[in-house]
Amino acid sequence: MKQVFLLIGAGQIGMAIARRMGYGMKVVIGDKTLSHAVAISDIMRNAGFDVEPVETDLASRDSIAETIQKALSFGELRMMVCAAGVSPSQAPIETILKVDLYGTAILLEEVGKVIAPNGTGLVISSQSGHRMPALTPEEDLQLACTPTEELLQLDILQPANIRDSLHAYQMAKRGNVKRVMAESVKWGTRGARLNSISPGIIVTPLAIDEFNGPRGDFYKNMFAKCPAGRPGTADEVANVAELLLSDKGAFITGADFLIDGGATASYFYGPLRPTK
């Protein structure tokens, strides 16, 4: 029986982290589109990793539970990375909230029941969650601690209170960070740790599509006017993930790390600051 690395979301960021941390482990890759999981698995397998692709719907508790049981059939669940989700340009409000917020909450809850002692987990959130004005303490508490099956019933998540798909995405990502904080307390009772990373613009096939799409100028302006002056790479996200998932991060849990080249700083205090 091996230690298991569970990756939900077959994309470039998830693969970069799995390649950095999954050596010597059984890597189980779940994605709603099985062909995506197979493609990433093939790349990793050809680089010497032991990989198993699985079809996983992040918006379904049953699908998540099946994937976790598949992972446990190979050994103890030592690491979990959630890098799945849909962007504002990919889906309507309801889907974004169902997948990015509710689905992630289910995953953290279910993995938290079985994660190995000294296990670690990581959620890939987004800089978007840092762009909204602060929520009230009560709203933050609701996002963090509302029972998962009641989460989408919160008043702040009802259609009348969500302006558009971007606002839904921001709420979901703010919710991810708060959920990680709350769930890290529960994971701690098993001797496990849980953190999140909020990346900015990272060059992936999806980002390249965005650069060449209708919002391309917006994205190009964002990274041009951030202190780093460029977009990031998946491997730079993996650099921080390595710290958080390894013993070097043993005193870090319930935390979120913003990795955006300073774009959020520029948004609040620099040339990206909104004029109205």
Backbone as CSV, one residue per row, in Angstrom:
resi,resn,N_x,N_y,N_z,CA_x,CA_y,CA_z,C_x,C_y,C_z
1,MET,0.844,-1.202,0.000,0.000,0.000,0.000,0.882,1.256,0.000
2,LYS,0.485,2.224,-0.816,1.275,3.442,-0.956,0.625,4.614,-0.234
3,GLN,1.402,5.672,-0.066,0.806,6.951,0.280,0.177,7.509,-0.988
4,VAL,-0.939,8.221,-0.834,-1.703,8.686,-1.984,-1.736,10.206,-2.029
5,PHE,-1.537,10.719,-3.226,-1.678,12.145,-3.528,-2.944,12.285,-4.378
6,LEU,-3.957,12.973,-3.857,-5.215,13.160,-4.579,-5.264,14.565,-5.163
7,LEU,-5.356,14.635,-6.483,-5.473,15.910,-7.190,-6.847,15.987,-7.834
8,ILE,-7.613,17.015,-7.489,-8.902,17.257,-8.129,-8.739,18.469,-9.036
9,GLY,-8.891,18.246,-10.335,-8.699,19.310,-11.313,-7.457,19.079,-12.145
10,ALA,-7.664,18.602,-13.371,-6.532,18.226,-14.228,-6.104,19.414,-15.085
11,GLY,-5.381,20.330,-14.462,-4.875,21.493,-15.180,-3.390,21.669,-14.944
12,GLN,-2.866,22.767,-15.461,-1.422,22.988,-15.386,-0.941,23.253,-13.967
13,ILE,-1.699,24.003,-13.187,-1.271,24.287,-11.821,-1.281,23.010,-10.988
14,GLY,-2.369,22.254,-11.096,-2.448,21.002,-10.350,-1.342,20.040,-10.736
15,MET,-1.070,19.933,-12.036,-0.016,19.029,-12.484,1.351,19.484,-11.973
16,ALA,1.602,20.781,-11.991,2.897,21.282,-11.508,3.106,20.915,-10.043
17,ILE,2.040,21.013,-9.243,2.150,20.665,-7.826,2.315,19.165,-7.657
18,ALA,1.557,18.388,-8.423,1.649,16.927,-8.331,3.036,16.439,-8.734
19,ARG,3.621,17.037,-9.745,4.972,16.644,-10.169,6.001,17.026,-9.108
20,ARG,5.754,18.121,-8.411,6.685,18.577,-7.386,6.630,17.691,-6.135
21,MET,5.406,17.209,-5.805,5.222,16.553,-4.514,4.804,15.089,-4.595
22,GLY,4.412,14.606,-5.777,3.815,13.282,-5.868,4.764,12.136,-6.166
23,TYR,6.053,12.403,-6.206,7.013,11.334,-6.506,6.984,10.286,-5.397
24,GLY,7.049,9.021,-5.780,7.019,7.929,-4.824,5.647,7.630,-4.257
25,MET,4.634,8.382,-4.691,3.280,8.211,-4.204,2.373,7.723,-5.333
26,LYS,1.213,7.244,-4.982,0.180,6.974,-5.967,-0.573,8.278,-6.192
27,VAL,-0.557,8.790,-7.412,-1.224,10.045,-7.727,-2.563,9.729,-8.389
28,VAL,-3.642,10.126,-7.738,-4.982,9.944,-8.290,-5.472,11.303,-8.770
29,ILE,-5.793,11.387,-10.058,-6.205,12.659,-10.655,-7.670,12.585,-11.052
30,GLY,-8.487,13.412,-10.407,-9.912,13.454,-10.714,-10.282,14.708,-11.477
31,ASP,-11.111,14.551,-12.499,-11.578,15.694,-13.272,-12.950,15.350,-13.847
32,LYS,-13.801,16.354,-13.992,-15.130,16.107,-14.550,-15.043,15.577,-15.968
33,THR,-14.043,16.058,-16.723,-13.801,15.561,-18.074,-12.683,14.527,-18.004
34,LEU,-13.057,13.272,-18.103,-12.082,12.193,-17.910,-10.905,12.308,-18.861
35,SER,-11.149,12.765,-20.091,-10.059,12.869,-21.058,-8.988,13.844,-20.581
36,HIS,-9.378,14.871,-19.826,-8.394,15.806,-19.278,-7.521,15.109,-18.235
37,ALA,-8.172,14.309,-17.373,-7.417,13.571,-16.360,-6.477,12.562,-17.009
38,VAL,-6.945,11.925,-18.070,-6.121,10.950,-18.789,-4.914,11.639,-19.430
39,ALA,-5.139,12.805,-20.024,-4.048,13.523,-20.694,-2.951,13.912,-19.702
40,ILE,-3.341,14.456,-18.544,-2.351,14.829,-17.530,-1.673,13.584,-16.974
41,SER,-2.464,12.519,-16.787,-1.901,11.260,-16.283,-0.843,10.708,-17.228
42,ASP,-1.114,10.783,-18.529,-0.160,10.276,-19.517,1.153,11.053,-19.456
43,ILE,1.062,12.370,-19.336,2.270,13.186,-19.250,3.085,12.798,-18.021
44,MET,2.395,12.654,-16.890,3.107,12.322,-15.652,3.639,10.898,-15.674
45,ARG,2.850,9.982,-16.220,3.297,8.585,-16.288,4.552,8.470,-17.146
46,ASN,4.593,9.236,-18.228,5.779,9.214,-19.097,6.996,9.857,-18.440
47,ALA,6.743,10.560,-17.327,7.851,11.139,-16.562,8.175,10.303,-15.329
48,GLY,7.565,9.111,-15.228,7.932,8.189,-14.167,7.014,8.146,-12.962
49,PHE,5.874,8.843,-13.005,4.954,8.856,-11.879,3.941,7.716,-11.994
50,ASP,3.422,7.309,-10.848,2.393,6.268,-10.770,1.044,6.980,-10.655
51,VAL,0.282,6.988,-11.739,-0.898,7.849,-11.824,-2.148,7.067,-12.198
52,GLU,-3.272,7.487,-11.620,-4.569,6.886,-11.923,-5.581,7.994,-12.207
53,PRO,-6.099,8.089,-13.455,-7.125,9.089,-13.753,-8.507,8.601,-13.337
54,VAL,-9.338,9.516,-12.846,-10.682,9.181,-12.385,-11.640,10.296,-12.791
55,GLU,-12.831,9.921,-13.230,-13.854,10.924,-13.529,-14.470,11.403,-12.224
56,THR,-14.419,12.706,-11.977,-14.910,13.271,-10.721,-15.674,14.558,-10.979
57,ASP,-16.894,14.612,-10.481,-17.710,15.819,-10.580,-17.648,16.530,-9.237
58,LEU,-16.969,17.661,-9.175,-16.763,18.375,-7.918,-18.083,18.866,-7.321
59,ALA,-19.117,18.997,-8.139,-20.406,19.476,-7.638,-21.275,18.359,-7.075
60,SER,-20.760,17.131,-7.053,-21.528,15.977,-6.593,-20.858,15.313,-5.394
61,ARG,-21.562,15.259,-4.263,-21.007,14.604,-3.078,-20.742,13.128,-3.354
62,ASP,-21.655,12.466,-4.066,-21.477,11.043,-4.365,-20.231,10.811,-5.205
63,SER,-20.017,11.669,-6.219,-18.851,11.524,-7.079,-17.562,11.752,-6.298
64,ILE,-17.558,12.751,-5.421,-16.385,13.023,-4.601,-16.107,11.844,-3.673
65,ALA,-17.153,11.316,-3.061,-16.983,10.184,-2.147,-16.419,8.968,-2.881
66,GLU,-16.894,8.736,-4.099,-16.390,7.606,-4.895,-14.911,7.797,-5.224
67,THR,-14.534,9.012,-5.556,-13.129,9.286,-5.882,-12.243,9.095,-4.650
68,ILE,-12.712,9.551,-3.507,-11.936,9.379,-2.278,-11.766,7.899,-1.955
69,GLN,-12.821,7.117,-2.120,-12.720,5.673,-1.863,-11.761,5.007,-2.848
70,LYS,-11.767,5.459,-4.083,-10.810,4.957,-5.071,-9.389,5.256,-4.613
71,ALA,-9.166,6.483,-4.147,-7.838,6.869,-3.666,-7.416,6.007,-2.480
72,LEU,-8.345,5.769,-1.556,-8.026,4.990,-0.364,-7.752,3.521,-0.677
73,SER,-8.238,3.065,-1.831,-7.974,1.668,-2.198,-6.495,1.425,-2.494
74,PHE,-5.751,2.512,-2.736,-4.322,2.389,-3.024,-3.459,2.562,-1.776
75,GLY,-4.023,3.133,-0.723,-3.243,3.355,0.487,-3.787,4.514,1.287
76,GLU,-2.980,5.085,2.181,-3.450,6.190,3.015,-3.382,7.511,2.246
77,LEU,-4.387,8.340,2.462,-4.457,9.629,1.774,-3.559,10.620,2.505
78,ARG,-2.441,10.941,1.879,-1.410,11.769,2.521,-1.476,13.229,2.092
79,MET,-1.810,13.474,0.822,-1.889,14.850,0.322,-3.104,14.998,-0.572
80,MET,-3.748,16.179,-0.477,-4.884,16.503,-1.334,-4.712,17.917,-1.871
81,VAL,-4.902,18.071,-3.175,-4.883,19.393,-3.795,-6.162,19.558,-4.600
82,CYS,-6.893,20.624,-4.320,-8.083,20.963,-5.112,-7.724,22.112,-6.036
83,ALA,-7.606,21.811,-7.322,-7.267,22.831,-8.323,-8.356,22.906,-9.380
84,ALA,-9.565,22.473,-9.018,-10.682,22.451,-9.969,-11.535,23.699,-9.793
85,GLY,-12.281,24.028,-10.823,-13.203,25.147,-10.747,-13.527,25.680,-12.126
86,VAL,-14.475,26.605,-12.166,-14.852,27.250,-13.421,-14.700,28.754,-13.260
87,SER,-14.345,29.435,-14.333,-14.086,30.871,-14.288,-15.339,31.657,-14.653
88,PRO,-15.337,32.970,-14.401,-16.513,33.789,-14.720,-16.907,33.763,-16.188
89,SER,-15.947,33.545,-17.077,-16.260,33.527,-18.504,-16.680,32.148,-18.988
90,GLN,-16.608,31.148,-18.092,-16.909,29.783,-18.490,-18.306,29.328,-18.105
91,ALA,-18.904,29.973,-17.104,-20.130,29.413,-16.541,-21.026,30.503,-15.956
92,PRO,-22.329,30.205,-15.808,-23.244,31.145,-15.167,-23.090,31.147,-13.658
93,ILE,-23.768,32.068,-13.013,-23.669,32.264,-11.575,-23.912,30.972,-10.803
94,GLU,-24.991,30.273,-11.128,-25.372,29.083,-10.366,-24.292,28.012,-10.430
95,THR,-23.705,27.821,-11.607,-22.673,26.794,-11.762,-21.412,27.155,-10.997
96,ILE,-21.026,28.416,-11.043,-19.832,28.861,-10.317,-19.982,28.602,-8.823
97,LEU,-21.132,28.958,-8.271,-21.355,28.749,-6.844,-21.442,27.265,-6.507
98,LYS,-22.051,26.488,-7.393,-22.221,25.051,-7.126,-20.874,24.322,-7.167
99,VAL,-20.027,24.676,-8.123,-18.743,23.980,-8.280,-17.672,24.585,-7.376
100,ASP,-17.417,25.875,-7.550,-16.268,26.500,-6.890,-16.446,26.641,-5.379
101,LEU,-17.672,26.861,-4.927,-17.902,27.057,-3.498,-18.420,25.784,-2.835
102,TYR,-19.597,25.340,-3.239,-20.219,24.156,-2.633,-19.367,22.907,-2.839
103,GLY,-18.893,22.691,-4.067,-18.107,21.497,-4.354,-16.816,21.446,-3.558
104,THR,-16.130,22.582,-3.480,-14.900,22.626,-2.692,-15.186,22.353,-1.225
105,ALA,-16.292,22.888,-0.713,-16.667,22.650,0.684,-16.905,21.167,0.945
106,ILE,-17.586,20.499,0.015,-17.806,19.056,0.162,-16.472,18.323,0.207
107,LEU,-15.586,18.647,-0.716,-14.300,17.963,-0.804,-13.523,18.105,0.498
108,LEU,-13.459,19.308,1.044,-12.721,19.528,2.290,-13.351,18.744,3.440
109,GLU,-14.668,18.705,3.450,-15.380,17.978,4.503,-15.110,16.479,4.405
110,GLU,-15.222,15.928,3.203,-15.071,14.478,3.029,-13.620,14.027,3.196
111,VAL,-12.688,14.789,2.639,-11.274,14.431,2.804,-10.869,14.570,4.265
112,GLY,-11.432,15.560,4.942,-11.112,15.777,6.342,-11.469,14.608,7.239
113,LYS,-12.370,13.755,6.775,-12.774,12.583,7.559,-11.746,11.454,7.468
114,VAL,-10.907,11.469,6.418,-10.040,10.314,6.157,-8.569,10.675,5.959
115,ILE,-8.229,11.962,5.959,-6.847,12.361,5.717,-5.936,11.728,6.776
116,ALA,-4.778,11.274,6.347,-3.847,10.596,7.255,-3.268,11.564,8.282
117,PRO,-2.893,11.069,9.457,-2.157,11.907,10.399,-0.910,12.469,9.711
118,ASN,-0.625,13.735,9.971,0.458,14.468,9.298,0.167,14.712,7.822
119,GLY,-1.067,14.451,7.402,-1.454,14.736,6.027,-1.611,16.229,5.801
120,THR,-1.630,16.606,4.529,-1.742,18.021,4.182,-2.705,18.213,3.025
121,GLY,-3.368,19.356,3.018,-4.293,19.683,1.946,-4.090,21.109,1.480
122,LEU,-4.475,21.343,0.234,-4.284,22.663,-0.369,-5.418,22.949,-1.343
123,VAL,-5.994,24.139,-1.235,-7.027,24.592,-2.164,-6.451,25.729,-3.002
124,ILE,-6.610,25.628,-4.321,-6.211,26.727,-5.201,-7.413,27.652,-5.354
125,SER,-7.335,28.790,-4.723,-8.408,29.777,-4.772,-8.074,30.798,-5.864
126,SER,-8.196,32.073,-5.598,-7.902,33.090,-6.621,-7.728,34.456,-5.986
127,GLN,-6.930,35.283,-6.652,-6.785,36.677,-6.236,-8.131,37.393,-6.214
128,SER,-9.107,36.912,-6.990,-10.415,37.568,-7.071,-11.075,37.676,-5.708
129,GLY,-10.826,36.706,-4.854,-11.416,36.754,-3.525,-10.886,37.887,-2.677
130,HIS,-9.738,38.440,-3.073,-9.131,39.544,-2.330,-9.555,40.898,-2.879
131,ARG,-10.303,40.918,-3.969,-10.656,42.182,-4.619,-11.950,42.787,-4.088
132,MET,-12.774,41.984,-3.458,-14.045,42.498,-2.961,-13.841,43.331,-1.701
133,PRO,-14.771,44.252,-1.440,-14.760,44.906,-0.123,-14.958,43.852,0.963
134,ALA,-14.532,44.179,2.161,-14.664,43.236,3.269,-16.119,42.900,3.522
135,LEU,-16.373,41.638,3.824,-17.702,41.224,4.247,-17.833,41.498,5.745
136,THR,-19.048,41.415,6.260,-19.233,41.587,7.695,-18.723,40.335,8.414
137,PRO,-18.368,40.457,9.690,-17.957,39.267,10.449,-19.002,38.158,10.396
138,GLU,-20.269,38.520,10.413,-21.337,37.520,10.351,-21.327,36.797,9.001
139,GLU,-21.131,37.556,7.916,-21.097,36.939,6.587,-19.887,36.018,6.435
140,ASP,-18.740,36.451,6.955,-17.553,35.591,6.916,-17.810,34.295,7.695
141,LEU,-18.446,34.422,8.848,-18.762,33.252,9.664,-19.702,32.308,8.922
142,GLN,-20.667,32.876,8.212,-21.601,32.055,7.440,-20.875,31.278,6.343
143,LEU,-19.996,31.947,5.605,-19.256,31.270,4.540,-18.351,30.187,5.101
144,ALA,-17.804,30.423,6.283,-16.849,29.486,6.873,-17.524,28.269,7.487
145,CYS,-18.660,28.472,8.143,-19.170,27.435,9.047,-20.573,26.912,8.747
146,THR,-21.283,27.494,7.804,-22.608,26.980,7.478,-22.510,25.528,7.023
147,PRO,-23.362,24.629,7.536,-23.340,23.245,7.049,-23.369,23.211,5.527
148,THR,-22.578,22.333,4.948,-22.350,22.340,3.501,-23.647,22.293,2.700
149,GLU,-24.581,21.462,3.108,-25.808,21.314,2.337,-26.731,22.525,2.464
150,GLU,-26.409,23.449,3.358,-27.196,24.676,3.507,-26.473,25.893,2.933
151,LEU,-25.255,25.675,2.457,-24.391,26.791,2.046,-25.010,27.646,0.951
152,LEU,-25.541,27.006,-0.075,-26.083,27.755,-1.213,-27.423,28.424,-0.903
153,GLN,-27.960,28.188,0.297,-29.210,28.821,0.703,-28.983,30.145,1.424
154,LEU,-27.725,30.503,1.678,-27.422,31.758,2.367,-27.963,32.953,1.574
155,ASP,-28.473,33.947,2.285,-29.027,35.131,1.631,-27.999,35.820,0.739
156,ILE,-26.739,35.896,1.193,-25.726,36.626,0.432,-25.385,35.929,-0.890
157,LEU,-25.825,34.672,-1.052,-25.532,33.933,-2.278,-26.749,33.789,-3.183
158,GLN,-27.843,34.444,-2.816,-29.042,34.356,-3.657,-28.883,35.244,-4.899
159,PRO,-29.528,34.848,-6.012,-29.368,35.584,-7.284,-29.601,37.084,-7.161
160,ALA,-30.521,37.478,-6.328,-30.814,38.910,-6.189,-29.645,39.680,-5.588
161,ASN,-28.760,38.965,-4.897,-27.627,39.626,-4.237,-26.292,39.383,-4.931
162,ILE,-26.326,38.696,-6.064,-25.115,38.443,-6.855,-25.244,39.202,-8.173
163,ARG,-24.342,40.141,-8.400,-24.463,41.040,-9.550,-24.268,40.336,-10.890
164,ASP,-23.225,39.503,-10.969,-22.886,38.862,-12.231,-21.975,37.678,-11.946
165,SER,-21.483,37.023,-12.994,-20.660,35.828,-12.805,-19.330,36.153,-12.121
166,LEU,-18.778,37.346,-12.357,-17.537,37.729,-11.691,-17.759,37.870,-10.188
167,HIS,-18.858,38.495,-9.819,-19.180,38.646,-8.392,-19.375,37.272,-7.750
168,ALA,-20.033,36.358,-8.461,-20.218,34.996,-7.952,-18.864,34.323,-7.733
169,TYR,-17.967,34.524,-8.681,-16.627,33.932,-8.589,-15.874,34.504,-7.394
170,GLN,-15.974,35.821,-7.200,-15.305,36.456,-6.066,-15.857,35.933,-4.744
171,MET,-17.166,35.783,-4.671,-17.773,35.247,-3.450,-17.335,33.809,-3.203
172,ALA,-17.275,33.023,-4.272,-16.847,31.628,-4.133,-15.416,31.550,-3.617
173,LYS,-14.553,32.391,-4.162,-13.152,32.345,-3.761,-12.942,32.909,-2.358
174,ARG,-13.702,33.936,-2.003,-13.663,34.405,-0.613,-14.145,33.281,0.310
175,GLY,-15.187,32.588,-0.130,-15.703,31.472,0.637,-14.693,30.343,0.776
176,ASN,-13.929,30.080,-0.274,-12.893,29.035,-0.209,-11.910,29.321,0.920
177,VAL,-11.448,30.559,0.985,-10.449,30.936,1.986,-11.028,30.797,3.392
178,LYS,-12.258,31.258,3.576,-12.894,31.153,4.890,-13.167,29.697,5.253
179,ARG,-13.552,28.916,4.253,-13.848,27.496,4.502,-12.571,26.751,4.903
180,VAL,-11.482,27.086,4.245,-10.199,26.469,4.582,-9.836,26.775,6.034
181,MET,-10.053,28.000,6.464,-9.739,28.354,7.845,-10.541,27.492,8.825
182,ALA,-11.847,27.390,8.575,-12.712,26.632,9.481,-12.401,25.137,9.440
183,GLU,-12.212,24.602,8.241,-11.952,23.166,8.125,-10.577,22.797,8.673
184,SER,-9.629,23.736,8.637,-8.292,23.438,9.165,-8.341,23.112,10.651
185,VAL,-9.312,23.683,11.349,-9.471,23.389,12.772,-9.889,21.923,12.939
186,LYS,-10.811,21.471,12.096,-11.259,20.079,12.156,-10.140,19.135,11.714
187,TRP,-9.437,19.493,10.642,-8.314,18.666,10.184,-7.263,18.542,11.280
188,GLY,-7.113,19.597,12.058,-6.102,19.583,13.110,-6.341,18.505,14.152
189,THR,-7.595,18.114,14.356,-7.879,17.052,15.317,-7.349,15.709,14.836
190,ARG,-7.043,15.598,13.540,-6.445,14.385,12.978,-4.935,14.550,12.802
191,GLY,-4.409,15.693,13.235,-2.984,15.950,13.059,-2.630,16.328,11.638
192,ALA,-3.622,16.841,10.893,-3.411,17.210,9.489,-3.517,18.726,9.328
193,ARG,-2.979,19.223,8.231,-2.976,20.667,7.956,-3.692,20.964,6.649
194,LEU,-4.238,22.186,6.552,-4.967,22.609,5.362,-4.749,24.093,5.125
195,ASN,-4.371,24.461,3.895,-4.139,25.855,3.535,-4.698,26.145,2.142
196,SER,-4.614,27.397,1.745,-5.044,27.772,0.386,-4.024,28.717,-0.235
197,ILE,-4.026,28.736,-1.561,-3.217,29.662,-2.348,-4.165,30.430,-3.259
198,SER,-3.967,31.732,-3.353,-4.777,32.573,-4.239,-3.893,33.120,-5.352
199,PRO,-3.819,32.414,-6.483,-2.966,32.882,-7.580,-3.594,34.050,-8.337
200,GLY,-2.714,34.839,-8.935,-3.155,35.852,-9.873,-3.186,35.249,-11.268
201,ILE,-2.746,36.020,-12.248,-2.750,35.531,-13.629,-1.571,34.584,-13.817
202,ILE,-1.884,33.328,-14.043,-0.892,32.287,-14.259,-1.039,31.785,-15.691
203,VAL,0.055,31.681,-16.424,-0.015,31.269,-17.824,-0.366,29.781,-17.909
204,THR,-1.551,29.517,-18.412,-2.053,28.171,-18.677,-2.798,28.238,-20.004
205,PRO,-3.172,27.107,-20.584,-3.972,27.171,-21.819,-5.237,28.015,-21.665
206,LEU,-5.890,27.910,-20.489,-7.092,28.712,-20.254,-6.753,30.198,-20.237
207,ALA,-5.651,30.564,-19.577,-5.260,31.971,-19.512,-4.924,32.512,-20.899
208,ILE,-4.270,31.692,-21.702,-3.937,32.124,-23.062,-5.204,32.384,-23.862
209,ASP,-6.226,31.537,-23.663,-7.523,31.786,-24.316,-8.104,33.115,-23.862
210,GLU,-7.966,33.398,-22.561,-8.477,34.665,-22.033,-7.711,35.851,-22.615
211,PHE,-6.384,35.709,-22.725,-5.570,36.792,-23.291,-6.031,37.134,-24.704
212,ASN,-6.447,36.111,-25.445,-6.849,36.305,-26.842,-8.348,36.520,-27.003
213,GLY,-9.072,36.573,-25.885,-10.524,36.722,-25.933,-10.949,38.156,-25.679
214,PRO,-12.261,38.353,-25.462,-12.808,39.705,-25.294,-12.295,40.436,-24.062
215,ARG,-11.838,39.704,-23.040,-11.301,40.334,-21.832,-9.779,40.381,-21.846
216,GLY,-9.197,40.096,-23.014,-7.747,40.015,-23.116,-7.032,41.284,-22.712
217,ASP,-7.535,42.434,-23.154,-6.879,43.697,-22.824,-6.900,43.950,-21.317
218,PHE,-7.998,43.544,-20.671,-8.103,43.704,-19.219,-7.014,42.905,-18.513
219,TYR,-6.822,41.658,-18.913,-5.824,40.812,-18.283,-4.409,41.307,-18.580
220,LYS,-4.168,41.694,-19.819,-2.834,42.176,-20.179,-2.486,43.445,-19.413
221,ASN,-3.477,44.312,-19.234,-3.252,45.533,-18.465,-2.955,45.210,-17.005
222,MET,-3.624,44.176,-16.495,-3.431,43.812,-15.091,-1.996,43.380,-14.824
223,PHE,-1.476,42.478,-15.648,-0.119,42.043,-15.332,0.932,43.059,-15.767
224,ALA,0.603,43.916,-16.740,1.565,44.945,-17.139,1.749,45.988,-16.043
225,LYS,0.683,46.235,-15.274,0.735,47.275,-14.249,0.905,46.740,-12.834
226,CYS,1.189,45.440,-12.711,1.494,44.914,-11.385,2.998,45.038,-11.157
227,PRO,3.458,45.048,-9.918,4.894,45.220,-9.649,5.784,44.224,-10.379
228,ALA,5.325,42.977,-10.532,6.147,41.978,-11.217,6.237,42.256,-12.709
229,GLY,5.239,42.925,-13.259,5.251,43.283,-14.674,5.066,42.123,-15.630
230,ARG,4.524,41.013,-15.156,4.337,39.833,-15.997,3.344,38.886,-15.343
231,PRO,2.823,37.940,-16.091,2.025,36.889,-15.463,2.939,35.873,-14.794
232,GLY,2.347,34.999,-13.985,3.137,33.985,-13.302,3.101,32.660,-14.034
233,THR,3.832,31.693,-13.504,3.862,30.355,-14.077,3.347,29.355,-13.056
234,ALA,2.871,28.228,-13.550,2.369,27.180,-12.664,3.449,26.708,-11.695
235,ASP,4.691,26.683,-12.156,5.775,26.226,-11.288,6.037,27.194,-10.137
236,GLU,5.734,28.466,-10.336,5.881,29.415,-9.232,4.816,29.193,-8.166
237,VAL,3.636,28.769,-8.582,2.619,28.374,-7.611,3.074,27.112,-6.881
238,ALA,3.669,26.191,-7.627,4.165,24.949,-7.027,5.273,25.212,-6.013
239,ASN,6.043,26.282,-6.207,7.083,26.624,-5.229,6.479,26.839,-3.842
240,VAL,5.366,27.567,-3.796,4.705,27.837,-2.516,3.966,26.596,-2.031
241,ALA,3.357,25.867,-2.964,2.663,24.633,-2.595,3.625,23.649,-1.932
242,GLU,4.851,23.610,-2.426,5.849,22.700,-1.852,6.087,23.017,-0.379
243,LEU,6.172,24.289,-0.048,6.326,24.685,1.344,5.127,24.228,2.172
244,LEU,3.930,24.488,1.664,2.719,24.228,2.440,2.424,22.743,2.597
245,LEU,2.792,21.949,1.605,2.492,20.518,1.650,3.588,19.704,2.335
246,SER,4.749,20.285,2.500,5.882,19.551,3.076,6.031,19.853,4.561
247,ASP,6.949,19.134,5.199,7.213,19.343,6.622,7.786,20.726,6.913
248,LYS,8.313,21.393,5.885,8.832,22.746,6.097,7.716,23.717,6.480
249,GLY,6.487,23.356,6.163,5.343,24.199,6.518,4.579,23.671,7.716
250,ALA,5.254,22.950,8.582,4.581,22.247,9.680,3.805,23.161,10.619
251,PHE,4.166,24.439,10.679,3.474,25.373,11.593,2.477,26.246,10.832
252,ILE,2.197,25.905,9.578,1.292,26.711,8.760,0.022,25.913,8.493
253,THR,-1.099,26.402,8.986,-2.390,25.788,8.671,-3.478,26.838,8.816
254,GLY,-4.528,26.702,8.014,-5.615,27.669,8.033,-5.251,28.997,7.404
255,ALA,-4.216,29.019,6.565,-3.707,30.268,5.993,-3.937,30.325,4.485
256,ASP,-3.946,31.545,3.957,-4.063,31.765,2.515,-2.862,32.573,2.042
257,PHE,-2.296,32.166,0.902,-1.128,32.843,0.344,-1.491,33.449,-1.006
258,LEU,-1.379,34.775,-1.100,-1.678,35.508,-2.322,-0.435,35.532,-3.201
259,ILE,-0.542,34.945,-4.398,0.593,34.868,-5.328,0.146,35.507,-6.639
260,ASP,0.320,36.814,-6.755,-0.232,37.506,-7.926,0.688,38.571,-8.495
261,GLY,1.973,38.497,-8.162,2.912,39.487,-8.690,2.638,40.897,-8.225
262,GLY,1.849,41.032,-7.143,1.524,42.358,-6.627,0.325,43.001,-7.283
263,ALA,-0.439,42.256,-8.093,-1.584,42.839,-8.797,-2.635,43.375,-7.823
264,THR,-2.881,42.647,-6.746,-3.877,43.116,-5.781,-3.385,44.366,-5.069
265,ALA,-2.105,44.410,-4.752,-1.538,45.622,-4.144,-1.708,46.812,-5.083
266,SER,-1.466,46.577,-6.376,-1.620,47.647,-7.361,-3.079,48.055,-7.516
267,TYR,-3.985,47.082,-7.342,-5.422,47.355,-7.458,-5.888,48.283,-6.346
268,PHE,-5.354,48.104,-5.155,-5.776,48.949,-4.031,-4.957,50.228,-3.890
269,TYR,-3.642,50.153,-4.220,-2.755,51.262,-3.904,-1.845,51.704,-5.040
270,GLY,-2.123,51.264,-6.258,-1.258,51.594,-7.377,-2.030,51.901,-8.636
271,PRO,-1.385,51.744,-9.791,-1.986,52.148,-11.071,-3.202,51.333,-11.495
272,LEU,-3.450,50.192,-10.873,-4.643,49.423,-11.204,-5.855,49.834,-10.378
273,ARG,-5.660,50.804,-9.490,-6.772,51.253,-8.629,-7.913,51.805,-9.467
274,PRO,-9.152,51.314,-9.245,-10.297,51.823,-10.019,-10.453,53.327,-9.816
275,THR,-10.860,53.997,-10.871,-10.992,55.460,-10.802,-12.362,55.899,-10.313
276,LYS,-13.295,54.946,-10.239,-14.631,55.353,-9.770,-15.021,54.557,-8.551
